[in-house]
């Protein structure tokens, strides 16, 4: 009976402690969960304070810490930056305040808070963000295209292909892709990402968006191949009034950069350049508003024609 009573008291005590324990939920960077490809020099961090159903609980201070390695973050060692204890109730879009960020680098972070009764929470779960290329100078790829000088709107959609070898065990791999036109990419026959109509419409004469993808799980030891199909998109499709087309140019092109980090810490780049080849597939023409014309018979092999190489980014 006595043992049962002690067990009950212990359970009640644990429940009481759990009821009063502060915790952090939903750590986000730039309002996204673990984003990659951020070109923000000072990413903004957000979180939610969970007071476990207690009332009138407010955040009175917070502390964030950032590391380039998750294990170091959890141990509190070799930190890139720590805010120290900051007296503030801010928990939305709190800017990173550490050293200049490196391109193509993953940063792990945690936060803890104090409430208005000076009770401190546990550290949040580890979250991360990964920087993009941050500057045009960090693009090592060149624009590649077929090189038509004439109106090519109704030409078959080109497919660009590159074969490469992963020489060692891959730790991480990130692909950065954009196009004048639209693109759909595959690595080893598997689709890259789940978005459509990428890279999206912009005023192409001023800026072009690019996307970053974690493609680690798509690579394999030894031989690999990347294939990317382009479509006209907004770049050269019919736009606005007056039967206008080729508003930004008459030939679509690709910019691709794959950064492979091996387990031994070395890096290798696979970039769009003159070593790539192109062919055509089942898409006979592709237009953003008028749809596609498709041949149900795929080509039996990749022809691999030489392509035109444009300017570097």
Backbone bond lengths (Angstrom), bond angles and torsions (degrees), N, CA, C in turn:
res aa  C-N    CA-C-N  psi(-1)  N-CA   C-N-CA  omega(-1)  CA-C   N-CA-C  phi
1 X - - - 1.464 - - 1.526 110.49 -
2 X 1.357 115.15 -45.01 1.456 120.28 -179.80 1.519 110.34 -63.29
3 X 1.353 117.01 -42.22 1.463 121.35 179.98 1.521 110.27 -63.37
4 X 1.335 116.35 -40.27 1.455 120.23 179.47 1.522 111.26 -64.33
5 X 1.354 116.22 -39.29 1.459 121.17 179.07 1.528 110.97 -64.28
6 X 1.343 116.15 -43.12 1.466 120.03 179.08 1.524 110.60 -63.37
7 X 1.326 116.12 -39.70 1.465 119.74 178.89 1.520 111.14 -63.27
8 X 1.337 115.61 -41.05 1.465 120.43 178.78 1.520 111.12 -64.81
9 X 1.353 116.51 -43.82 1.462 120.66 178.91 1.526 110.74 -62.32
10 X 1.339 117.10 -41.13 1.462 121.07 179.48 1.524 110.47 -63.65
11 X 1.317 116.62 -41.06 1.463 120.46 178.95 1.518 111.45 -64.64
12 X 1.328 115.71 -40.21 1.469 119.57 178.17 1.516 110.90 -65.41
13 X 1.336 115.94 -39.51 1.462 119.94 179.83 1.524 110.70 -64.34
14 X 1.333 116.15 -43.82 1.456 119.80 178.60 1.519 111.24 -63.19
15 X 1.324 115.72 -39.78 1.460 119.61 178.58 1.516 110.92 -64.94
16 X 1.350 116.50 -38.27 1.457 120.59 179.38 1.528 110.72 -66.14
17 X 1.343 115.41 -43.16 1.468 119.38 179.01 1.520 110.23 -63.34
18 X 1.345 115.44 -44.47 1.465 119.49 -179.79 1.516 111.00 -62.13
19 X 1.346 116.05 -37.29 1.456 120.39 -179.94 1.516 111.33 -62.97
20 X 1.339 116.27 -34.38 1.453 119.25 -176.23 1.512 114.27 -95.03
21 X 1.312 118.50 -1.62 1.455 120.82 -174.65 1.525 111.61 -77.03
22 X 1.322 116.42 127.01 1.456 121.35 172.96 1.521 109.49 -75.25
23 X 1.319 116.85 146.43 1.452 120.73 174.12 1.521 109.42 -148.46
24 X 1.323 115.03 164.55 1.456 121.56 -178.62 1.520 108.63 -113.41
25 X 1.328 116.11 133.58 1.453 121.53 178.34 1.522 110.03 -120.50
26 X 1.317 114.80 154.90 1.461 123.35 168.31 1.531 113.64 53.42
27 X 1.340 118.89 56.87 1.465 119.31 173.75 1.530 109.79 -67.66
28 X 1.329 117.09 130.65 1.461 121.72 -175.05 1.525 109.88 -134.73
29 X 1.309 115.27 152.40 1.461 122.21 174.29 1.520 108.41 -119.44
30 X 1.320 116.30 124.00 1.472 120.95 -175.10 1.530 110.66 50.57
31 X 1.341 115.25 41.22 1.462 123.44 177.62 1.528 113.42 63.13
32 X 1.324 116.73 22.82 1.466 121.04 177.94 1.522 108.87 -129.56
33 X 1.323 116.04 152.85 1.460 121.61 179.08 1.521 109.67 -91.87
34 X 1.318 116.31 116.06 1.474 123.44 177.63 1.526 111.94 49.13
35 X 1.329 117.93 58.47 1.473 119.53 -178.36 1.520 111.82 -77.32
36 X 1.325 115.83 154.04 1.456 120.70 171.08 1.524 108.50 -122.91
37 X 1.332 115.66 154.59 1.458 120.73 178.91 1.512 114.47 83.94
38 X 1.336 118.29 23.36 1.466 120.51 179.82 1.527 110.48 -75.26
39 X 1.310 116.24 129.28 1.459 120.79 176.20 1.527 111.73 -102.27
40 X 1.328 116.64 20.91 1.459 121.57 177.77 1.526 109.83 -83.82
41 X 1.331 116.66 130.72 1.468 119.73 178.82 1.525 111.74 -75.54
42 X 1.325 117.14 -26.53 1.457 122.45 177.35 1.528 108.89 -133.47
43 X 1.331 117.51 78.77 1.465 120.50 -178.77 1.526 111.43 -57.42
44 X 1.326 115.88 148.79 1.463 121.79 -177.64 1.530 109.80 -105.31
45 X 1.311 115.00 134.11 1.459 122.65 -173.70 1.528 110.71 -107.19
46 X 1.320 116.27 143.94 1.466 121.79 179.29 1.519 109.35 -137.74
47 X 1.328 115.55 156.19 1.461 121.30 177.78 1.517 109.60 -159.22
48 X 1.336 116.41 168.81 1.462 122.45 179.13 1.522 108.67 -122.11
49 X 1.313 116.21 130.89 1.462 122.14 176.46 1.520 109.24 -85.38
50 X 1.325 116.34 124.77 1.461 122.33 177.23 1.526 107.79 -108.25
51 X 1.328 116.10 112.06 1.459 121.48 -177.51 1.524 112.32 -96.59
52 X 1.310 118.14 15.08 1.465 122.97 175.71 1.527 112.32 51.91
53 X 1.342 114.65 52.23 1.475 122.71 174.62 1.519 114.21 70.80
54 X 1.328 118.15 5.44 1.470 119.03 173.69 1.526 109.30 -75.31
55 X 1.329 115.56 148.33 1.457 120.22 -179.12 1.522 110.98 -99.96
56 X 1.324 114.59 163.42 1.485 123.48 176.25 1.520 111.53 53.99
57 X 1.329 117.12 32.77 1.459 121.02 177.26 1.529 108.09 -98.23
58 X 1.320 115.41 129.38 1.458 121.23 178.88 1.519 109.89 -131.83
59 X 1.304 115.74 152.22 1.463 120.67 174.65 1.516 108.74 -76.61
60 X 1.323 116.76 133.11 1.465 120.46 176.96 1.523 112.09 -112.74
61 X 1.332 117.27 -18.45 1.459 120.75 179.99 1.525 108.61 -161.82
62 X 1.322 115.20 162.66 1.465 120.19 177.24 1.520 109.47 -146.10
63 X 1.327 114.33 164.02 1.469 121.43 172.78 1.516 108.21 -143.68
64 X 1.330 116.56 130.65 1.456 121.33 175.81 1.522 109.65 -117.34
65 X 1.318 115.74 151.57 1.463 120.67 174.99 1.519 108.66 -139.37
66 X 1.332 115.70 147.14 1.459 122.79 -174.38 1.520 108.77 -133.91
67 X 1.330 116.50 138.22 1.463 121.59 176.61 1.521 108.90 -143.02
68 X 1.317 116.57 155.85 1.463 121.50 178.08 1.523 111.90 -85.01
69 X 1.323 117.37 -5.34 1.457 122.55 179.45 1.530 108.51 -132.41
70 X 1.320 117.36 131.81 1.463 120.66 -175.40 1.523 111.93 -63.95
71 X 1.326 117.15 -42.04 1.462 119.68 -179.43 1.524 111.05 -63.75
72 X 1.327 116.52 -40.36 1.468 119.64 176.89 1.523 110.97 -63.44
73 X 1.328 116.13 -38.71 1.463 119.56 178.06 1.518 110.77 -59.04
74 X 1.330 116.96 -48.83 1.461 120.90 -176.99 1.524 111.58 -65.47
75 X 1.333 116.77 -29.98 1.461 120.20 177.78 1.523 112.72 -87.74
76 X 1.343 116.39 -10.55 1.456 119.95 -178.37 1.515 113.54 73.28
77 X 1.345 116.69 27.67 1.460 121.21 -177.39 1.521 110.62 -115.92
78 X 1.340 115.57 153.21 1.469 122.37 177.20 1.528 111.49 49.78
79 X 1.313 115.48 46.12 1.461 119.95 -178.81 1.524 110.89 -72.96
80 X 1.318 115.60 142.54 1.457 120.85 172.95 1.521 109.86 -72.49
81 X 1.344 114.99 -37.57 1.469 119.38 -177.21 1.512 109.28 -166.35
82 X 1.303 115.83 146.55 1.464 122.05 168.33 1.519 108.27 -135.83
83 X 1.307 115.56 140.73 1.469 119.34 -178.66 1.516 112.00 -78.18
84 X 1.363 116.88 -18.07 1.444 118.96 -167.03 1.523 109.46 68.28
85 X 1.308 116.27 -179.83 1.467 118.85 -179.75 1.524 109.26 -76.35
86 X 1.337 115.53 121.70 1.460 121.93 -178.66 1.524 108.29 -113.54
87 X 1.315 117.16 121.47 1.459 120.84 178.76 1.529 108.99 -76.60
88 X 1.322 115.35 102.99 1.462 120.42 -176.64 1.519 108.99 -168.65
89 X 1.336 116.20 148.62 1.464 120.08 173.94 1.530 111.11 -96.46
90 X 1.338 117.50 6.93 1.467 121.72 -178.97 1.527 110.44 -68.01
91 X 1.317 116.49 132.52 1.460 121.45 176.64 1.524 111.75 -141.85
92 X 1.307 116.46 9.07 1.459 121.57 -179.22 1.529 109.15 -126.76
93 X 1.325 116.30 124.28 1.460 122.89 176.72 1.525 111.66 55.52
94 X 1.323 115.45 51.21 1.465 122.40 176.61 1.531 107.40 -85.35
95 X 1.336 120.01 119.01 1.461 120.90 -172.22 1.524 113.58 -73.10
96 X 1.322 114.67 141.75 1.463 122.13 169.51 1.520 108.20 -61.55
97 X 1.327 116.98 137.77 1.457 120.15 -175.89 1.512 114.07 -124.82
98 X 1.327 117.29 21.82 1.453 120.45 -175.68 1.513 113.97 -93.73
99 X 1.347 117.21 -164.50 1.463 122.33 -179.07 1.526 111.67 -62.74
100 X 1.331 115.46 166.42 1.455 121.75 178.82 1.527 110.68 -56.58
101 X 1.312 116.19 133.02 1.455 121.57 -177.44 1.524 110.84 -78.45
102 X 1.324 115.89 148.91 1.459 122.11 177.48 1.520 109.81 -91.45
103 X 1.322 118.43 148.69 1.471 120.15 178.83 1.521 111.73 -70.47
104 X 1.328 115.86 149.63 1.457 121.72 175.07 1.517 113.72 57.46
105 X 1.321 116.96 36.53 1.471 121.81 -175.16 1.523 110.00 -122.86
106 X 1.319 116.23 139.03 1.460 121.48 178.58 1.525 109.59 -93.48
107 X 1.327 116.36 128.20 1.465 123.04 178.83 1.526 108.65 -116.61
108 X 1.328 115.48 128.67 1.465 122.57 179.93 1.529 108.82 -101.64
109 X 1.331 116.91 144.03 1.462 118.93 -177.26 1.521 111.73 -147.17
110 X 1.332 113.93 157.06 1.467 123.15 174.89 1.528 108.96 -140.34
111 X 1.319 115.13 161.59 1.459 121.07 176.76 1.524 108.85 -140.23
112 X 1.324 116.54 148.66 1.461 122.41 168.27 1.515 107.62 -135.05
113 X 1.336 116.13 158.62 1.461 119.89 -175.15 1.525 110.48 -135.19
114 X 1.337 114.78 161.77 1.458 122.89 171.73 1.523 107.44 -115.44
115 X 1.342 115.86 143.24 1.460 118.71 178.63 1.522 110.36 -96.08
116 X 1.325 116.01 -175.41 1.468 121.06 -176.67 1.516 113.08 -75.35
117 X 1.349 116.76 -0.27 1.463 120.95 172.16 1.530 110.28 -109.25
118 X 1.335 116.20 14.94 1.470 123.64 179.13 1.523 113.56 66.17
119 X 1.325 116.95 18.05 1.461 120.28 174.73 1.524 108.61 -82.99
120 X 1.324 117.02 134.92 1.460 121.58 -177.37 1.522 110.28 -103.33
121 X 1.299 116.23 141.79 1.461 121.42 178.57 1.524 110.30 -83.57
122 X 1.317 115.48 169.33 1.451 120.52 166.76 1.524 108.39 -72.78
123 X 1.324 116.22 162.62 1.454 119.09 173.11 1.526 109.29 -63.97
124 X 1.304 116.59 145.06 1.456 121.60 177.04 1.529 110.03 -66.87
125 X 1.311 115.95 169.41 1.461 119.16 171.12 1.528 108.20 -62.26
126 X 1.322 116.15 153.95 1.457 120.40 -179.88 1.526 109.75 -72.84
127 X 1.318 116.39 128.84 1.457 123.09 174.93 1.524 107.80 -118.06
128 X 1.330 116.99 174.11 1.463 118.45 178.24 1.518 110.58 -151.42
129 X 1.311 114.49 162.01 1.452 121.58 163.19 1.522 107.31 -134.31
130 X 1.317 116.15 155.84 1.463 120.95 177.48 1.517 108.43 -124.07
131 X 1.311 115.92 127.49 1.453 119.80 -178.57 1.517 110.95 -70.69
132 X 1.326 114.83 153.59 1.452 120.79 171.48 1.526 109.84 -83.43
133 X 1.304 115.68 -155.94 1.468 119.05 -178.28 1.522 112.49 -81.21
134 X 1.329 117.72 -14.82 1.465 124.82 168.72 1.524 114.86 68.37
135 X 1.322 119.14 -30.30 1.463 121.74 -176.85 1.523 109.19 -149.63
136 X 1.343 118.14 144.60 1.473 119.94 175.82 1.528 112.88 -56.48
137 X 1.321 117.06 -27.17 1.466 120.31 -179.57 1.519 112.18 -64.88
138 X 1.337 117.72 -20.23 1.464 120.93 -178.47 1.525 112.68 -87.76
139 X 1.321 116.92 -3.48 1.460 120.61 170.12 1.521 108.66 -80.93
140 X 1.310 117.33 122.37 1.464 122.18 176.92 1.525 111.22 -104.83
141 X 1.310 117.14 -0.93 1.461 122.62 -178.14 1.521 110.50 -86.23
142 X 1.324 115.42 162.92 1.463 122.83 174.43 1.527 109.20 -118.66
143 X 1.325 115.62 150.92 1.462 119.64 173.86 1.524 109.45 -67.77
144 X 1.323 116.40 134.06 1.458 120.67 177.21 1.520 109.33 -125.68
145 X 1.317 115.21 143.53 1.450 121.10 178.98 1.514 110.00 -156.33
146 X 1.329 115.53 179.69 1.464 120.10 -179.20 1.522 110.76 -76.63
147 X 1.327 116.83 -31.96 1.461 119.90 175.39 1.507 114.54 92.95
148 X 1.333 118.22 26.65 1.460 120.15 176.62 1.524 110.09 -69.49
149 X 1.301 116.61 134.49 1.468 120.10 175.78 1.524 110.90 -94.57
150 X 1.329 117.11 -17.63 1.453 121.20 -178.22 1.530 109.89 -97.10
151 X 1.331 115.27 176.29 1.464 121.53 176.64 1.528 108.94 -61.02
152 X 1.343 115.99 122.34 1.470 119.84 -175.39 1.518 112.21 -122.53
153 X 1.331 117.76 19.75 1.462 121.32 -174.92 1.526 111.82 -55.50
154 X 1.328 117.13 -42.40 1.463 120.43 -173.97 1.524 113.13 -97.01
155 X 1.323 116.69 18.53 1.457 120.25 176.58 1.531 109.10 -80.50
156 X 1.347 117.97 156.82 1.471 120.12 176.23 1.523 111.86 -58.84
157 X 1.323 115.76 148.94 1.467 119.93 178.75 1.526 110.00 -67.10
158 X 1.342 117.79 128.71 1.460 119.85 179.62 1.529 112.06 -77.88
159 X 1.318 114.46 148.92 1.467 121.55 173.80 1.523 107.47 -117.86
160 X 1.328 116.61 124.42 1.460 121.66 179.28 1.532 108.67 -103.07
161 X 1.323 116.47 141.44 1.457 120.44 -174.44 1.528 110.73 -139.51
162 X 1.323 113.66 142.47 1.457 120.67 176.17 1.522 108.64 -142.72
163 X 1.317 116.81 129.35 1.454 122.23 173.88 1.523 108.94 -102.52
164 X 1.328 115.95 140.63 1.465 120.40 -179.62 1.518 108.60 -151.67
165 X 1.319 115.64 167.74 1.465 121.11 -177.77 1.518 110.13 -120.03
166 X 1.333 116.44 133.09 1.470 121.91 171.17 1.522 107.22 -90.13
167 X 1.311 115.49 107.87 1.463 120.74 -167.45 1.525 113.52 -78.49
168 X 1.328 116.70 -24.17 1.459 120.21 -177.25 1.530 108.62 -135.91
169 X 1.321 116.16 -177.05 1.467 119.43 -179.31 1.525 109.54 -70.19
170 X 1.329 116.22 127.66 1.461 122.17 -175.99 1.520 109.98 -82.81
171 X 1.332 115.87 127.94 1.463 121.03 174.32 1.522 110.26 -88.35
172 X 1.321 116.71 -54.39 1.465 121.57 176.39 1.527 108.52 -144.85
173 X 1.321 115.70 156.88 1.458 121.08 176.22 1.518 108.21 -146.75
174 X 1.330 116.15 129.84 1.457 122.08 -179.39 1.515 109.45 -125.45
175 X 1.328 116.37 128.75 1.459 121.85 177.89 1.524 109.39 -105.44
176 X 1.338 115.68 132.43 1.464 122.94 175.44 1.526 106.53 -113.69
177 X 1.339 116.53 122.93 1.459 120.30 -171.67 1.529 110.19 -137.01
178 X 1.331 115.34 141.40 1.451 120.90 169.34 1.518 108.01 -154.74
179 X 1.331 116.27 173.35 1.464 120.19 -178.21 1.513 109.77 -157.68
180 X 1.313 115.26 153.24 1.459 121.48 162.55 1.522 104.75 -87.87
181 X 1.317 115.33 100.03 1.447 122.74 -167.36 1.518 108.41 119.98
182 X 1.331 118.04 -154.14 1.456 122.72 175.88 1.521 108.78 -114.47
183 X 1.346 115.62 154.28 1.464 118.88 177.81 1.526 110.27 -134.18
184 X 1.325 115.02 153.86 1.461 122.94 167.56 1.521 106.91 -137.33
185 X 1.343 116.17 123.23 1.463 121.00 -171.42 1.521 111.35 -111.77
186 X 1.328 114.72 148.91 1.456 122.67 173.43 1.525 109.26 -135.03
187 X 1.328 115.21 144.82 1.459 121.06 170.97 1.515 107.38 -124.38
188 X 1.311 115.74 123.54 1.471 122.00 -176.83 1.528 111.80 52.51
189 X 1.329 114.71 38.44 1.457 120.35 176.80 1.517 115.59 80.70
190 X 1.339 118.06 -0.03 1.463 122.56 -179.92 1.532 109.76 -104.85
191 X 1.316 116.34 134.60 1.455 120.84 -178.12 1.521 111.53 -64.57
192 X 1.320 115.88 139.27 1.454 122.02 177.26 1.530 108.79 -92.32
193 X 1.337 117.54 118.50 1.452 121.66 179.11 1.514 113.17 74.35
194 X 1.332 115.50 177.25 1.470 120.77 -179.15 1.523 112.03 -127.04
195 X 1.330 117.24 13.92 1.463 121.06 -180.00 1.524 110.13 -91.24
196 X 1.321 115.51 158.30 1.452 122.19 177.35 1.527 109.39 -124.27
197 X 1.319 115.59 161.38 1.466 122.77 179.46 1.529 111.12 58.06
198 X 1.304 116.32 35.48 1.461 120.93 176.10 1.531 109.51 -83.29
199 X 1.336 118.04 146.37 1.466 127.67 10.72 1.524 114.76 -88.72
200 X 1.320 118.29 8.49 1.461 120.72 -178.75 1.518 110.80 91.98
201 X 1.334 114.78 160.80 1.460 119.01 -177.98 1.520 110.26 -79.71
202 X 1.328 115.88 138.40 1.460 123.64 168.74 1.522 107.05 -143.80
203 X 1.312 116.98 172.38 1.463 120.56 169.82 1.532 106.20 -76.05
204 X 1.321 115.71 92.20 1.463 121.31 -167.03 1.520 113.49 -58.41
205 X 1.318 116.91 -27.08 1.456 118.26 -179.32 1.534 111.90 -72.37
206 X 1.339 115.94 -12.36 1.456 120.44 -179.77 1.527 112.68 -110.16
207 X 1.325 117.01 -43.38 1.468 120.10 -177.30 1.525 110.45 -157.60
208 X 1.320 115.32 153.17 1.454 122.23 175.61 1.519 107.67 -132.84
209 X 1.318 117.15 129.23 1.454 121.33 177.06 1.525 110.62 -72.92
210 X 1.325 115.77 154.51 1.456 120.09 169.60 1.515 108.27 -131.89
211 X 1.325 116.27 160.72 1.457 121.92 178.70 1.526 109.30 -117.85
212 X 1.341 115.73 149.57 1.466 122.60 176.29 1.523 108.14 -116.33
213 X 1.328 116.97 136.60 1.457 122.52 -176.90 1.521 109.94 -131.41
214 X 1.329 115.93 136.22 1.461 120.84 169.50 1.530 106.96 -81.73
215 X 1.329 116.05 109.73 1.467 120.64 -176.05 1.526 111.21 -114.54
216 X 1.324 116.26 22.00 1.464 120.44 -177.78 1.521 111.58 -53.54
217 X 1.330 116.75 -45.15 1.464 120.46 -175.48 1.528 113.59 -74.67
218 X 1.335 116.94 -8.86 1.456 119.94 179.59 1.529 112.43 -90.31
219 X 1.326 116.57 -17.21 1.462 119.85 -179.74 1.520 110.71 -85.80
220 X 1.310 115.27 158.01 1.455 121.77 177.00 1.522 109.02 -136.40
221 X 1.303 116.51 158.02 1.453 120.59 177.17 1.519 109.38 -64.36
222 X 1.327 115.14 137.55 1.458 119.21 -179.92 1.517 112.21 88.18
223 X 1.328 116.90 -136.11 1.460 122.06 -171.77 1.523 112.26 -73.90
224 X 1.335 114.84 137.65 1.459 123.02 176.31 1.523 108.66 -138.39
225 X 1.331 115.55 163.05 1.462 119.97 177.10 1.518 109.24 -147.05
226 X 1.334 115.66 138.86 1.458 121.18 175.04 1.520 107.80 -115.41
227 X 1.326 116.49 136.95 1.456 122.08 176.70 1.517 109.77 -131.59
228 X 1.327 117.33 135.12 1.466 121.37 -176.45 1.529 108.84 -134.80
229 X 1.327 115.43 125.07 1.463 122.42 177.97 1.522 109.33 -100.67
230 X 1.330 116.78 135.73 1.464 121.22 179.20 1.521 111.03 -108.90
231 X 1.325 115.06 150.54 1.453 122.14 172.94 1.520 109.72 -129.60
232 X 1.316 116.91 166.06 1.468 120.71 -174.52 1.515 112.66 -65.07
233 X 1.344 116.51 -39.58 1.462 119.26 -179.14 1.511 111.71 57.10
234 X 1.342 115.26 -154.12 1.458 120.34 178.44 1.527 111.29 -77.36
235 X 1.315 116.24 -13.74 1.469 120.05 -172.25 1.522 112.09 -62.21
236 X 1.337 116.86 -45.54 1.468 118.66 -178.08 1.528 113.08 -132.46
237 X 1.338 117.19 11.43 1.462 119.99 178.08 1.526 110.98 -75.98
238 X 1.334 114.67 173.40 1.455 119.95 173.63 1.526 108.73 -67.10
239 X 1.324 116.45 128.61 1.461 121.33 -178.31 1.523 109.97 -133.23
240 X 1.322 115.37 146.46 1.466 123.15 171.81 1.527 110.55 58.61
241 X 1.317 117.32 -134.81 1.455 121.76 -171.01 1.538 109.89 -115.23
242 X 1.318 115.11 174.13 1.455 120.24 175.45 1.516 114.12 71.43
243 X 1.339 117.51 24.28 1.468 120.49 178.38 1.529 112.06 55.86
244 X 1.316 116.01 35.42 1.462 120.99 -177.22 1.524 110.78 -77.37
245 X 1.309 116.73 139.40 1.450 122.09 174.49 1.528 108.65 -149.41
246 X 1.318 115.93 173.54 1.469 120.51 -175.97 1.535 111.13 52.78
247 X 1.323 115.66 42.14 1.463 120.60 -175.94 1.520 111.58 -60.80
248 X 1.318 116.73 -38.70 1.468 119.95 -175.54 1.523 112.77 -108.43
249 X 1.309 118.08 -13.51 1.459 122.35 -178.95 1.506 109.64 166.33
250 X 1.350 116.95 167.58 1.466 118.74 -178.46 1.516 113.53 -112.37
251 X 1.324 118.24 3.95 1.462 120.09 178.75 1.525 109.53 -137.97
252 X 1.320 116.58 124.20 1.465 121.49 -178.71 1.533 110.22 -80.42
253 X 1.333 115.90 156.91 1.471 120.22 -175.65 1.523 110.05 -153.29
254 X 1.331 115.04 168.62 1.462 123.11 -170.71 1.523 111.08 -127.22
255 X 1.348 115.19 144.07 1.461 122.14 170.67 1.522 107.36 -130.94
256 X 1.342 116.43 121.94 1.470 121.40 -172.21 1.518 109.53 -139.29
257 X 1.336 115.91 135.22 1.467 120.79 176.58 1.525 109.17 -143.85
258 X 1.322 116.34 123.59 1.461 122.82 179.64 1.522 108.35 -115.27
259 X 1.327 115.73 121.04 1.469 121.76 178.54 1.523 107.82 -104.72
260 X 1.331 115.39 113.74 1.464 121.65 179.16 1.516 108.71 -104.18
261 X 1.334 116.68 122.51 1.466 121.14 173.33 1.525 108.02 -105.66
262 X 1.321 115.70 123.33 1.458 120.86 -179.61 1.530 110.29 -88.23
263 X 1.318 115.35 163.93 1.464 121.09 -177.10 1.526 111.87 -62.13
264 X 1.344 118.02 -24.33 1.466 120.23 179.33 1.522 112.95 -84.74
265 X 1.350 117.21 5.09 1.455 121.44 176.74 1.512 114.80 92.93
266 X 1.331 118.74 -7.83 1.459 121.37 178.85 1.525 110.47 -80.54
267 X 1.334 114.79 159.42 1.458 121.13 -179.28 1.524 109.76 -122.86
268 X 1.330 114.93 153.31 1.462 121.64 173.35 1.521 108.25 -140.77
269 X 1.333 116.55 137.91 1.452 121.82 178.71 1.525 110.17 -107.50
270 X 1.324 115.36 138.09 1.460 122.68 168.88 1.521 105.77 -117.26
271 X 1.328 117.54 116.57 1.463 120.95 -172.08 1.522 110.68 -126.66
272 X 1.321 115.11 156.44 1.462 119.86 174.32 1.527 108.90 -71.14
273 X 1.336 115.15 125.07 1.462 121.89 -178.68 1.518 108.86 -159.87
274 X 1.331 116.05 -166.83 1.454 120.39 -175.79 1.508 115.16 -69.75
275 X 1.328 118.48 -7.33 1.464 120.79 179.68 1.524 112.41 -82.81
276 X 1.331 118.08 -10.99 1.454 121.41 178.66 1.530 110.28 -75.99
277 X 1.320 116.41 161.83 1.459 122.10 175.65 1.530 108.79 -128.42
278 X 1.331 116.15 161.69 1.455 118.63 178.74 1.518 110.21 -133.09
279 X 1.318 114.02 159.22 1.453 121.72 173.94 1.522 106.87 -152.76
280 X 1.312 116.87 -168.92 1.462 121.69 174.19 1.511 108.15 -127.06
281 X 1.326 115.35 158.74 1.450 120.53 -177.66 1.508 111.55 -124.34
282 X 1.329 115.75 -136.18 1.465 120.44 -173.93 1.530 113.20 -84.40
283 X 1.341 118.14 -14.18 1.464 120.46 -177.79 1.529 108.63 -86.41
284 X 1.325 116.48 107.40 1.462 121.36 -176.62 1.517 112.11 -76.88
285 X 1.307 117.10 -34.76 1.464 120.83 168.67 1.523 108.36 -158.24
286 X 1.339 116.07 154.79 1.462 121.49 -174.84 1.519 108.55 -141.81
287 X 1.339 115.88 123.05 1.455 121.02 -174.87 1.519 108.29 -135.33
288 X 1.317 117.74 137.37 1.461 121.23 -168.69 1.528 112.43 -64.25
289 X 1.338 119.12 -34.83 1.460 120.76 -178.39 1.527 113.11 -106.74
290 X 1.331 117.74 -23.22 1.463 120.44 -176.33 1.518 112.73 -100.70
291 X 1.320 117.69 4.65 1.454 121.34 174.40 1.521 113.72 81.76
292 X 1.336 115.11 -164.56 1.461 122.18 -176.35 1.521 110.86 -119.66
293 X 1.313 114.32 151.80 1.455 121.28 167.24 1.513 106.74 -112.35
294 X 1.337 116.50 125.42 1.455 120.02 -171.07 1.521 110.66 -127.88
295 X 1.324 115.17 138.40 1.460 122.48 173.86 1.517 107.82 -94.80
296 X 1.320 116.68 126.12 1.455 119.57 -177.70 1.525 112.30 -69.40
297 X 1.314 117.44 -16.34 1.460 121.05 -179.06 1.518 109.97 -93.77
298 X 1.317 116.35 109.32 1.458 120.54 177.35 1.522 109.83 -71.43
299 X 1.340 115.74 154.39 1.451 118.97 176.60 1.520 110.58 -67.43
300 X 1.327 117.65 140.89 1.463 119.76 -176.78 1.524 113.75 -69.44
301 X 1.321 117.90 -23.08 1.459 119.49 179.75 1.515 109.59 -153.17
302 X 1.312 116.11 164.41 1.456 121.51 -179.98 1.519 108.69 -86.75
303 X 1.333 117.44 118.79 1.455 120.84 -173.82 1.535 112.42 -69.38
304 X 1.327 115.99 -36.53 1.451 119.04 175.14 1.510 115.00 68.21
305 X 1.321 118.48 52.97 1.459 121.87 176.56 1.528 110.61 -76.66
306 X 1.324 115.22 155.35 1.452 119.89 177.13 1.511 109.13 -74.82
307 X 1.349 117.20 145.78 1.458 120.82 -175.60 1.514 111.69 -117.17
308 X 1.334 114.21 173.96 1.461 120.55 178.25 1.511 109.91 -91.05
309 X 1.318 116.75 138.13 1.448 122.73 179.31 1.517 108.14 -108.29
310 X 1.341 115.81 126.38 1.446 120.73 -179.90 1.507 111.33 -98.72
311 X 1.334 114.09 -155.63 1.454 120.13 -177.12 1.519 111.06 -74.44
312 X 1.331 116.24 155.74 1.452 119.91 170.65 1.514 108.93 -71.47
313 X 1.329 116.29 163.02 1.461 119.28 -178.22 1.525 109.70 -65.57
